[in-house]
Amino acid sequence: MANPPFFSAISGLNDKTEDDDLYGFGGAAGAPTAGNAQFDGGPLKALNNPLEGQMRPPSQGIWGGPPTSGGIWQSPGSAMAGPPRTVDNRPMSSHRKAGYQGSGQGQFDPLKQGASMQGPAPPLQKKSADSPEEQCLEMERKVNALIEESAQLSLQKDYPLALEKAKEASKKERMLCKHREQQGLGDQINIDLTYSVHFNLAVQYQKNQLYTEALNTYSLIVRNKQYAQSGRLRVNMGNIYYEQNKLSLAIKMYRLALDQIPNTGKDLKYKIVRNIGNAYVKIGQYQDAIGSYETIMEGGNPDIQTGFNLLLCYYALGDRDKLKRHFTKLLNIRKYGASDDDDLDEVMDEVEKENEMFHVDDHLRAEIRERRKQHMEILLTAARLIAPMIEKDWMEGFNYIIEQLRHYELKDASSRLASEMQMCKALQFLKYKKYNKAIDALKAFEKKDKQLKAKAATNLSYLYFLEGDIENGQKYADMSIATDKYNAKALVNRGNFYYVKQEYDKAKELYMDALAVEADCIEAMYNLGLTTKQLGQYEESNYGSLHVFQKLQSMIPDSTEVAYHIANLYDLMCDYHKASEWFQRLVSRVPTDPNVLARLGAIYAKEDDESQAFHYHLEAYRYFPVNMDVISWLGAYFVKNEVYEKAMQFFERAAQIQPNEVKWQLMVASCHRRIGAYPQAKALYEEIHKKYPDNAECLRYLVHICNDSGMKEEAVEYHKKLKRLEARVSQDEFGYIPQGADDDEGEELPPSYGAEQIKPDIDVGIVRGTAITDMNGAAGGPKASTSAARINKRQQEQQKEIQAMGKKAGIPQDDDDVDLDVDEMLPGM
């Protein structure tokens, strides 16, 4: 051992052994005691130690504590026996190795890597882009990107483009599998990627209504044993069969999917069972549907939609007792988002009110509110459905439902379902025409809260409008607007009263206000179209009648009323091509409407398309054989084409419909005369003369027929009657009797009535003016001209009307074969 004198000197300082204090803290060298050192206040002197300079004692106390008095170390746990003495100081050293030695360079390198750790780390080694694995991974990334893009497009309802992307992804996935097989990487084929590609393709086929392709794709997935969970895709296959109305196959697929769902997936099982119930309802097997729905309701997981479907099945079977019991169960179904703790629900309601106050947009609470609203709507619909039938008297049924809903309001005061049912009860009185009770029931809501009061006032306003009570109707309409100025229906009701009073400008303003509040208010838009039509504003860009009805047609494309107004507006604007196009659309929806068929026939008549006009008029007559306009047009059409036998049938029908209208009987007699049946024509004219002795036209035709038949005496007799009639008319109008009117002795027929001057196929009375002309177009003899000049004023006006109507119907007025009796039958269409 090196330096033995040093160790002997140390051992001589203190009597402790080496094992007592290995590190020399208990009286070793450098820690003098009172026996060998004396403190004189000066610096300590170091011992003559060969370790001097290698390690110096710290200036702090032991274990980092504060320095001891005088700067001398003390043994831990010992006390000073007296004042310290000065001794030669020495550095502290260890007797044992710590197990490693420092390199002297200040760098920790336990692995002896040396210079290899100097400088920055080398860059990562790049993989070769030409390696088969890298190529496969790149192709796989592209396939995944196409799947994501297809799903995103489907979410945006761009189904055709989504299908194209899905097909492209399928094509690239097949190329990827083929490439891996060619490169000997068949064990790296990604089965999950293949599943995703085929599943996405099947979904896109289904959304594009390509059901056959979708079923084939689903079948490929389901039959592949590598996909453990693919059996549940039979639900999608069942949905496709359901949409195709192949309900038995849909039920089969649902049951196959149900068998493959584990018991842990109870929620999914219940949804599949509900689908089975829906399919049974569509088939009409309500008992089987009831079994499916009751499985869900009794399985511990009832929901409001399934409960409502079950109630519909009971309603279809007419089971009143089960309807009552099940409605009570519906009321006990927990609302979405509700908890068992009522205090917690109250706290959440207060939080929701605070969020609304500070305009906090909480999407979760908004979703809960929406689902709760749907819950309340289903309950109200169920109550309105069963209330009239659960009792023999519908009023008792409503009272029972209202009582149940009042108990429900004790648990949920915000529902107000009982008040809504009272409103429905008041409206039910209208169905049974008990208007006074309906008014009393609605007036009871004047003491309710603001919202119910506004609804009641709106209904009262509409009720008074139907009764024609304008004053009370306006009163309640104003009350409803004062309660809620943003009530679109109240504004519509107020505008209706202005419309009835023909104050169209004010009505238009109110309808526009209603549309400003509720842009899709059907009633306001329809009434606005009628108002602008009354104002003659057909083609204005924004609020013209045509623009309004076209916008309304885009909102309710199946409305026949809107289509009729559009067609009628084009007709009023003389755009017959578009008018006929819209009437054709209307005919395709209501093919048996006689008025639409008649309008379409009239439009074709205006366009001089007589074949189409005749077709649609005949169809209108077939469905409604009492329309006088249609009968008149058909009769005129056959007369114009000289088919008098057919024309006679329509004139006889017109005479049956209007027996007091003499012109139809004259038309029948004229048809007989035109086909040469003079005896029948004469008999009809005589019968008409007996009924209407003051009809001058009938007397003229009798004179002609008697002349044509050689009955001179009868012709002279009828001629005298005609003269006396004209004389009486002249006396009534002008106050004098024409010369020769009462001279019956030696009376002869005027030259115009001579048998040799009258052709049998030309009647007197061709419309050329107010005078009666002979076959050459010249005025008759003095007496005939004088008689013709004294035709009463009413008949002259009638002749002018007939001329105008004949022009409208398209009958040429300069045709010599068209008689006055033909013109009389032409309607103004």
ZAMARGU-4260 file (C-alpha; in steps of 0.2 Angstrom, whole numbers, plus 5000, padded with zeros to 4 digits):
<rodrens>
0) 5000/5000/5000 | 5007/5017/4995 | 5012/5030/5008 | 5011/5019/5024 | 5017/5033/5035
5) 5002/5043/5029 | 4990/5029/5035 | 4999/5027/5051 | 4998/5045/5055 | 4980/5045/5051
10) 4977/5030/5063 | 4986/5039/5076 | 4975/5054/5076 | 4960/5044/5081 | 4957/5027/5090
15) 4943/5022/5077 | 4947/5007/5065 | 4946/5007/5046 | 4929/4998/5046 | 4921/5011/5058
20) 4922/5025/5045 | 4927/5020/5028 | 4927/5038/5021 | 4936/5046/5036 | 4922/5057/5041
25) 4923/5052/5060 | 4940/5059/5066 | 4951/5055/5051 | 4965/5066/5045 | 4959/5083/5041
30) 4946/5083/5055 | 4956/5087/5070 | 4949/5086/5087 | 4952/5096/5103 | 4967/5086/5107
35) 4978/5089/5092 | 4972/5106/5085 | 4969/5123/5092 | 4958/5136/5084 | 4967/5153/5084
40) 4956/5162/5071 | 4969/5161/5057 | 4969/5150/5042 | 4971/5131/5043 | 4987/5124/5037
45) 4987/5109/5026 | 4995/5093/5031 | 5010/5086/5022 | 4999/5074/5011 | 5005/5067/4995
50) 4986/5068/4989 | 4987/5087/4991 | 4981/5096/4976 | 4970/5082/4969 | 4954/5086/4979
55) 4950/5100/4990 | 4936/5100/5003 | 4921/5110/4999 | 4918/5126/5008 | 4900/5121/5012
60) 4895/5109/5026 | 4893/5090/5025 | 4881/5084/5011 | 4879/5102/5004 | 4874/5110/5021
65) 4880/5127/5027 | 4898/5129/5032 | 4903/5124/5050 | 4909/5138/5061 | 4927/5142/5057
70) 4926/5132/5041 | 4931/5115/5049 | 4922/5099/5044 | 4913/5090/5058 | 4908/5072/5059
75) 4890/5070/5056 | 4881/5066/5073 | 4895/5072/5084 | 4898/5088/5094 | 4913/5098/5096
80) 4922/5095/5113 | 4929/5112/5114 | 4936/5126/5103 | 4943/5119/5087 | 4961/5118/5084
85) 4971/5122/5069 | 4978/5107/5059 | 4985/5104/5042 | 4970/5102/5030 | 4969/5088/5017
90) 4958/5084/5002 | 4944/5071/5004 | 4947/5054/4994 | 4939/5038/4992 | 4946/5021/4997
95) 4935/5011/4984 | 4933/5012/4965 | 4917/5018/4958 | 4917/5006/4943 | 4922/5018/4929
100) 4935/5031/4924 | 4932/5047/4915 | 4939/5050/4898 | 4945/5067/4902 | 4937/5075/4887
105) 4920/5079/4896 | 4909/5068/4884 | 4898/5053/4890 | 4902/5038/4878 | 4897/5022/4887
110) 4896/5012/4871 | 4914/5017/4866 | 4908/5023/4849 | 4921/5037/4848 | 4922/5047/4832
115) 4907/5038/4825 | 4896/5049/4835 | 4904/5065/4830 | 4893/5077/4819 | 4875/5076/4813
120) 4866/5060/4810 | 4867/5053/4792 | 4851/5055/4781 | 4839/5041/4780 | 4842/5029/4767
125) 4829/5031/4753 | 4819/5017/4746 | 4820/5014/4727 | 4804/5020/4719 | 4806/5006/4706
130) 4804/4992/4719 | 4788/4982/4717 | 4782/4985/4735 | 4783/5004/4733 | 4773/5003/4717
135) 4760/4993/4725 | 4759/5005/4740 | 4757/5019/4728 | 4743/5011/4719 | 4735/5007/4735
140) 4735/5025/4740 | 4727/5030/4724 | 4713/5017/4727 | 4710/5024/4744 | 4709/5042/4738
145) 4696/5037/4725 | 4685/5028/4738 | 4686/5044/4749 | 4682/5055/4734 | 4667/5044/4729
150) 4660/5044/4747 | 4662/5063/4748 | 4652/5065/4732 | 4639/5054/4738 | 4637/5064/4753
155) 4635/5079/4742 | 4621/5069/4733 | 4631/5069/4717 | 4627/5051/4714 | 4632/5049/4695
160) 4649/5056/4698 | 4651/5046/4714 | 4647/5030/4704 | 4660/5034/4691 | 4674/5036/4705
165) 4668/5020/4713 | 4670/5011/4696 | 4687/5019/4694 | 4693/5013/4711 | 4687/4995/4708
170) 4696/4995/4691 | 4712/5001/4700 | 4710/4989/4714 | 4709/4974/4701 | 4725/4981/4693
175) 4734/4981/4710 | 4729/4963/4714 | 4735/4958/4696 | 4751/4967/4698 | 4755/4959/4715
180) 4752/4942/4708 | 4764/4945/4694 | 4777/4951/4705 | 4775/4937/4717 | 4768/4947/4731
185) 4751/4938/4732 | 4753/4936/4751 | 4752/4955/4752 | 4735/4957/4744 | 4725/4969/4755
190) 4708/4960/4758 | 4701/4975/4768 | 4704/4986/4753 | 4695/4974/4742 | 4680/4974/4754
195) 4680/4993/4754 | 4680/4995/4736 | 4666/4982/4733 | 4656/4989/4747 | 4657/5007/4741
200) 4653/5002/4723 | 4637/4992/4729 | 4631/5007/4739 | 4634/5019/4724 | 4624/5007/4713
205) 4610/5007/4725 | 4609/5026/4726 | 4609/5027/4708 | 4594/5015/4708 | 4604/5002/4698
210) 4597/4988/4709 | 4602/4973/4699 | 4621/4978/4699 | 4620/4983/4717 | 4613/4966/4722
215) 4626/4957/4712 | 4640/4967/4720 | 4632/4963/4738 | 4631/4945/4733 | 4650/4944/4729
220) 4654/4951/4746 | 4642/4940/4756 | 4647/4924/4748 | 4666/4928/4751 | 4670/4918/4767
225) 4685/4929/4770 | 4674/4943/4776 | 4667/4937/4793 | 4655/4952/4796 | 4648/4952/4778
230) 4632/4944/4783 | 4625/4960/4789 | 4625/4967/4772 | 4610/4957/4768 | 4601/4971/4777
235) 4606/4982/4762 | 4600/4969/4750 | 4583/4968/4759 | 4582/4987/4758 | 4584/4986/4739
240) 4570/4972/4738 | 4559/4983/4749 | 4561/4998/4737 | 4557/4986/4722 | 4542/4981/4731
245) 4548/4963/4732 | 4543/4962/4750 | 4544/4943/4753 | 4562/4943/4747 | 4565/4958/4758
250) 4558/4949/4773 | 4569/4934/4769 | 4585/4945/4768 | 4581/4953/4784 | 4579/4937/4793
255) 4595/4930/4786 | 4604/4946/4792 | 4595/4944/4809 | 4602/4926/4811 | 4620/4932/4809
260) 4619/4947/4821 | 4627/4942/4838 | 4617/4944/4854 | 4628/4959/4859 | 4621/4969/4845
265) 4603/4971/4852 | 4601/4988/4844 | 4604/4982/4827 | 4593/4967/4829 | 4579/4978/4834
270) 4581/4989/4819 | 4580/4974/4808 | 4565/4968/4816 | 4557/4985/4814 | 4561/4983/4795
275) 4552/4966/4795 | 4537/4974/4803 | 4537/4988/4790 | 4537/4975/4776 | 4523/4966/4784
280) 4513/4982/4785 | 4516/4986/4766 | 4510/4968/4762 | 4494/4971/4773 | 4498/4957/4786
285) 4495/4968/4801 | 4495/4954/4813 | 4513/4949/4809 | 4518/4967/4809 | 4511/4969/4826
290) 4521/4954/4832 | 4537/4962/4826 | 4533/4979/4834 | 4528/4971/4850 | 4545/4962/4851
295) 4553/4979/4851 | 4541/4987/4863 | 4543/4973/4875 | 4561/4970/4873 | 4566/4984/4885
300) 4571/4997/4871 | 4555/5005/4865 | 4556/5020/4853 | 4543/5032/4848 | 4543/5028/4829
305) 4540/5009/4832 | 4527/5013/4845 | 4518/5024/4832 | 4519/5011/4819 | 4511/4998/4831
310) 4497/5011/4834 | 4494/5012/4816 | 4492/4993/4815 | 4480/4993/4829 | 4471/5007/4820
315) 4470/4997/4804 | 4462/4983/4813 | 4450/4994/4823 | 4455/4988/4840 | 4449/5002/4851
320) 4454/4994/4868 | 4472/4991/4862 | 4473/5009/4855 | 4469/5016/4872 | 4481/5005/4881
325) 4495/5008/4868 | 4493/5027/4868 | 4496/5027/4886 | 4512/5017/4883 | 4517/5030/4870
330) 4516/5043/4883 | 4528/5034/4894 | 4541/5032/4881 | 4556/5043/4887 | 4560/5058/4876
335) 4577/5058/4867 | 4591/5065/4878 | 4580/5064/4894 | 4587/5057/4910 | 4580/5048/4926
340) 4584/5063/4936 | 4571/5077/4935 | 4583/5089/4943 | 4596/5086/4930 | 4583/5089/4916
345) 4578/5106/4924 | 4597/5111/4925 | 4599/5106/4907 | 4584/5117/4902 | 4591/5132/4912
350) 4608/5129/4903 | 4599/5129/4886 | 4589/5145/4890 | 4606/5153/4895 | 4614/5147/4878
355) 4599/5155/4869 | 4601/5171/4878 | 4619/5173/4874 | 4617/5166/4857 | 4628/5151/4861
360) 4628/5138/4846 | 4627/5121/4854 | 4625/5109/4840 | 4622/5094/4852 | 4608/5103/4861
365) 4601/5109/4844 | 4600/5090/4839 | 4591/5086/4855 | 4579/5099/4853 | 4575/5093/4835
370) 4572/5076/4840 | 4561/5081/4855 | 4551/5091/4843 | 4549/5076/4832 | 4544/5066/4847
375) 4530/5079/4851 | 4524/5079/4833 | 4522/5060/4833 | 4512/5060/4849 | 4501/5074/4843
380) 4498/5065/4826 | 4494/5049/4836 | 4482/5058/4847 | 4473/5067/4832 | 4472/5050/4823
385) 4464/5039/4836 | 4453/5053/4845 | 4438/5052/4834 | 4437/5032/4834 | 4441/5026/4851
390) 4424/5030/4857 | 4407/5028/4849 | 4405/5047/4851 | 4419/5057/4844 | 4418/5070/4857
395) 4420/5057/4871 | 4436/5051/4862 | 4443/5069/4861 | 4439/5071/4880 | 4448/5055/4884
400) 4464/5060/4874 | 4464/5077/4881 | 4463/5070/4899 | 4478/5059/4896 | 4488/5073/4888
405) 4484/5084/4903 | 4492/5070/4915 | 4507/5070/4903 | 4509/5089/4904 | 4512/5087/4923
410) 4528/5078/4919 | 4532/5089/4904 | 4524/5106/4906 | 4532/5113/4890 | 4523/5101/4878
415) 4506/5109/4878 | 4499/5094/4869 | 4482/5096/4878 | 4480/5113/4872 | 4484/5108/4854
420) 4471/5094/4855 | 4458/5106/4861 | 4462/5116/4846 | 4459/5101/4835 | 4443/5097/4844
425) 4437/5115/4840 | 4441/5112/4821 | 4433/5095/4822 | 4417/5104/4825 | 4419/5111/4808
430) 4419/5094/4800 | 4402/5091/4807 | 4396/5109/4803 | 4394/5114/4821 | 4400/5131/4818
435) 4394/5139/4834 | 4402/5126/4845 | 4418/5128/4835 | 4418/5147/4837 | 4415/5145/4856
440) 4429/5133/4858 | 4441/5144/4848 | 4436/5159/4858 | 4441/5150/4874 | 4459/5152/4869
445) 4458/5171/4871 | 4463/5168/4889 | 4477/5156/4885 | 4495/5161/4882 | 4501/5171/4867
450) 4505/5158/4855 | 4489/5148/4857 | 4479/5164/4856 | 4487/5169/4840 | 4483/5151/4833
455) 4465/5153/4839 | 4463/5170/4831 | 4469/5164/4815 | 4457/5149/4814 | 4443/5161/4819
460) 4447/5173/4805 | 4447/5159/4793 | 4430/5152/4800 | 4422/5169/4798 | 4429/5171/4781
465) 4420/5155/4776 | 4404/5161/4783 | 4406/5177/4774 | 4406/5187/4790 | 4419/5200/4784
470) 4418/5211/4799 | 4422/5198/4813 | 4434/5190/4801 | 4444/5206/4799 | 4443/5208/4818
475) 4452/5192/4822 | 4464/5193/4808 | 4470/5210/4815 | 4470/5202/4833 | 4481/5188/4826
480) 4493/5200/4817 | 4494/5211/4833 | 4499/5196/4843 | 4512/5189/4831 | 4516/5201/4817
485) 4526/5188/4809 | 4512/5175/4807 | 4511/5172/4788 | 4494/5163/4789 | 4487/5178/4798
490) 4493/5190/4785 | 4486/5179/4771 | 4469/5179/4780 | 4469/5198/4781 | 4473/5199/4763
495) 4459/5187/4758 | 4447/5200/4765 | 4454/5214/4754 | 4453/5202/4739 | 4434/5199/4743
500) 4431/5217/4743 | 4441/5219/4727 | 4454/5230/4735 | 4468/5220/4725 | 4482/5232/4728
505) 4481/5230/4747 | 4478/5211/4746 | 4494/5210/4735 | 4504/5220/4748 | 4498/5208/4762
510) 4502/5193/4752 | 4520/5199/4749 | 4522/5203/4767 | 4517/5185/4771 | 4530/5179/4758
515) 4543/5190/4766 | 4540/5181/4783 | 4538/5164/4776 | 4545/5162/4758 | 4538/5145/4755
520) 4520/5149/4761 | 4509/5141/4747 | 4493/5150/4752 | 4501/5167/4750 | 4510/5163/4734
525) 4494/5156/4726 | 4483/5170/4731 | 4496/5182/4725 | 4495/5174/4708 | 4476/5176/4708
530) 4478/5195/4714 | 4490/5199/4700 | 4479/5190/4687 | 4465/5201/4692 | 4476/5217/4691
535) 4481/5211/4673 | 4499/5209/4678 | 4503/5194/4668 | 4521/5195/4663 | 4530/5206/4676
540) 4547/5199/4680 | 4546/5197/4699 | 4528/5197/4705 | 4518/5194/4689 | 4505/5181/4689
545) 4514/5170/4677 | 4530/5171/4686 | 4522/5167/4703 | 4512/5152/4697 | 4528/5145/4688
550) 4538/5147/4704 | 4523/5139/4714 | 4523/5125/4701 | 4541/5121/4705 | 4537/5119/4723
555) 4521/5109/4721 | 4523/5101/4703 | 4508/5089/4705 | 4496/5103/4708 | 4483/5103/4694
560) 4476/5120/4700 | 4493/5128/4697 | 4495/5120/4680 | 4477/5126/4675 | 4481/5144/4679
565) 4497/5144/4669 | 4488/5137/4654 | 4474/5150/4656 | 4487/5164/4658 | 4495/5159/4641
570) 4478/5158/4633 | 4474/5176/4640 | 4491/5182/4633 | 4486/5174/4616 | 4500/5162/4616
575) 4490/5147/4610 | 4505/5136/4607 | 4511/5136/4625 | 4493/5136/4631 | 4489/5120/4622
580) 4505/5113/4629 | 4500/5116/4647 | 4483/5110/4644 | 4490/5094/4637 | 4500/5092/4653
585) 4484/5095/4663 | 4475/5082/4652 | 4488/5069/4656 | 4485/5072/4675 | 4466/5073/4674
590) 4461/5064/4658 | 4442/5064/4662 | 4440/5083/4666 | 4427/5089/4653 | 4431/5108/4656
595) 4449/5105/4652 | 4445/5095/4637 | 4433/5109/4631 | 4446/5123/4634 | 4459/5113/4624
600) 4447/5110/4610 | 4443/5129/4610 | 4461/5133/4608 | 4463/5121/4594 | 4448/5130/4586
605) 4457/5146/4587 | 4472/5139/4579 | 4460/5133/4565 | 4465/5115/4569 | 4447/5108/4567
610) 4451/5089/4568 | 4459/5092/4585 | 4446/5104/4591 | 4432/5091/4586 | 4442/5077/4595
615) 4443/5086/4612 | 4425/5094/4611 | 4418/5076/4608 | 4429/5069/4622 | 4422/5083/4633
620) 4404/5079/4628 | 4407/5061/4632 | 4412/5064/4650 | 4399/5078/4653 | 4385/5078/4640
625) 4376/5093/4647 | 4389/5107/4643 | 4379/5119/4632 | 4395/5127/4625 | 4402/5110/4619
630) 4385/5104/4612 | 4383/5121/4602 | 4400/5119/4595 | 4398/5101/4590 | 4381/5105/4582
635) 4388/5120/4572 | 4403/5109/4567 | 4391/5095/4559 | 4380/5109/4551 | 4396/5117/4543
640) 4401/5100/4536 | 4383/5097/4531 | 4381/5081/4542 | 4363/5087/4547 | 4358/5070/4555
645) 4372/5071/4568 | 4369/5089/4571 | 4351/5085/4574 | 4356/5074/4589 | 4365/5088/4598
650) 4351/5101/4595 | 4339/5089/4602 | 4350/5086/4618 | 4351/5105/4619 | 4332/5107/4618
655) 4330/5094/4632 | 4343/5104/4643 | 4335/5121/4639 | 4317/5117/4635 | 4312/5136/4636
660) 4325/5141/4624 | 4316/5141/4607 | 4332/5142/4596 | 4336/5124/4599 | 4319/5118/4593
665) 4321/5129/4578 | 4338/5121/4575 | 4330/5104/4575 | 4317/5109/4563 | 4330/5118/4551
670) 4340/5101/4551 | 4324/5092/4545 | 4321/5105/4532 | 4339/5104/4525 | 4338/5085/4523
675) 4321/5087/4514 | 4310/5081/4527 | 4297/5095/4525 | 4283/5086/4534 | 4293/5084/4550
680) 4300/5101/4548 | 4282/5109/4546 | 4276/5099/4561 | 4290/5105/4572 | 4287/5123/4566
685) 4269/5122/4570 | 4272/5115/4587 | 4284/5129/4590 | 4272/5142/4584 | 4259/5136/4596
690) 4271/5137/4611 | 4278/5154/4605 | 4265/5163/4594 | 4275/5179/4594 | 4291/5172/4586
695) 4293/5180/4569 | 4307/5168/4563 | 4295/5153/4565 | 4282/5161/4555 | 4294/5165/4541
700) 4300/5147/4540 | 4282/5141/4540 | 4278/5153/4525 | 4293/5146/4516 | 4288/5128/4519
705) 4270/5130/4514 | 4276/5139/4498 | 4288/5125/4495 | 4275/5111/4498 | 4261/5120/4487
710) 4250/5125/4502 | 4246/5142/4496 | 4232/5145/4508 | 4242/5141/4523 | 4256/5151/4517
715) 4245/5166/4515 | 4238/5163/4533 | 4255/5162/4541 | 4260/5178/4531 | 4245/5187/4538
720) 4250/5182/4555 | 4268/5188/4552 | 4261/5205/4546 | 4250/5207/4561 | 4265/5203/4572
725) 4276/5215/4564 | 4262/5228/4565 | 4260/5226/4583 | 4279/5227/4586 | 4280/5243/4576
730) 4265/5250/4586 | 4273/5246/4602 | 4290/5253/4597 | 4285/5268/4585 | 4267/5271/4589
735) 4259/5268/4572 | 4253/5254/4561 | 4261/5251/4544 | 4250/5253/4529 | 4241/5237/4524
740) 4245/5228/4540 | 4226/5225/4544 | 4220/5223/4526 | 4217/5205/4525 | 4205/5206/4510
745) 4213/5200/4494 | 4230/5198/4503 | 4243/5190/4492 | 4261/5184/4495 | 4274/5197/4490
750) 4285/5192/4475 | 4299/5186/4487 | 4288/5173/4494 | 4283/5166/4476 | 4286/5148/4474
755) 4294/5150/4458 | 4307/5162/4466 | 4312/5151/4481 | 4325/5138/4480 | 4322/5123/4493
760) 4340/5124/4499 | 4341/5142/4503 | 4332/5149/4518 | 4326/5167/4521 | 4336/5176/4534
765) 4354/5174/4528 | 4364/5185/4539 | 4369/5200/4528 | 4362/5214/4538 | 4345/5219/4546
770) 4335/5217/4530 | 4328/5200/4524 | 4335/5197/4506 | 4329/5185/4492 | 4340/5172/4484
775) 4348/5185/4473 | 4353/5196/4487 | 4341/5210/4482 | 4328/5217/4494 | 4311/5209/4493
780) 4295/5218/4488 | 4288/5234/4497 | 4278/5224/4510 | 4292/5212/4513 | 4305/5226/4515
785) 4293/5236/4526 | 4290/5220/4537 | 4308/5217/4539 | 4312/5235/4544 | 4300/5233/4559
790) 4308/5218/4567 | 4309/5221/4585 | 4325/5228/4593 | 4328/5213/4603 | 4329/5202/4588
795) 4341/5214/4579 | 4353/5214/4594 | 4352/5195/4595 | 4357/5194/4576 | 4372/5205/4579
800) 4377/5194/4594 | 4375/5179/4583 | 4386/5186/4570 | 4400/5190/4583 | 4399/5173/4590
805) 4400/5165/4573 | 4416/5175/4570 | 4423/5169/4586 | 4419/5151/4582 | 4427/5152/4565
810) 4412/5150/4554 | 4414/5160/4539 | 4400/5174/4538 | 4400/5176/4519 | 4395/5158/4515
815) 4378/5158/4507 | 4374/5141/4514 | 4375/5147/4532 | 4358/5152/4538 | 4352/5163/4553
820) 4347/5148/4563 | 4365/5140/4561 | 4373/5156/4568 | 4361/5157/4583 | 4368/5141/4589
825) 4386/5146/4589 | 4393/5150/4607 | 4405/5163/4611 | 4420/5152/4616
</rodrens>
